Amino acid sequence: MLIQEDCSKAMLSIKDALEAVDGRWKLLILYSLCSGPKRFKEISREVDGITDKTLSKELKNLQANKLVNREVHDTFPPTVEYTMTAHGMSLRKVLYELWSWGLSHRQEVIGK
């Protein structure tokens, strides 16, 4: 019984993590921000195929999950930059492991 309870608690943590980064784009956006602050259009160019509407929605969701920070600079016109929060930076190791596994997986499945 104790093992089942531990497994249930672990699954709840995994569920929370997956909900924070779910979808097609969030991990790619976070990976883009790993190299430092970026403006909206810079992220859009790096995350190939994402629409501006979707990027805006995903950035808001990442902000709500405290993974990304939006900073408006007092310039004319106003400049907006996105950065990973300290909490978001804690995902860098996970992103690296996904990248590394993705390379191996591509070789295994495609042979390239």
Secondary structure, DSSP 8 states (H G I E B T S, - for coil): -HHHHHHHHHHHHHHHHHHHS-SSSHHHHHHHHTTS-B-HHHHHHHSTT--HHHHHHHHHHHHHTTSEEEEEES-SS-EEEEEE-HHHHTTHHHHHHHHHHHHHHHHHHT--
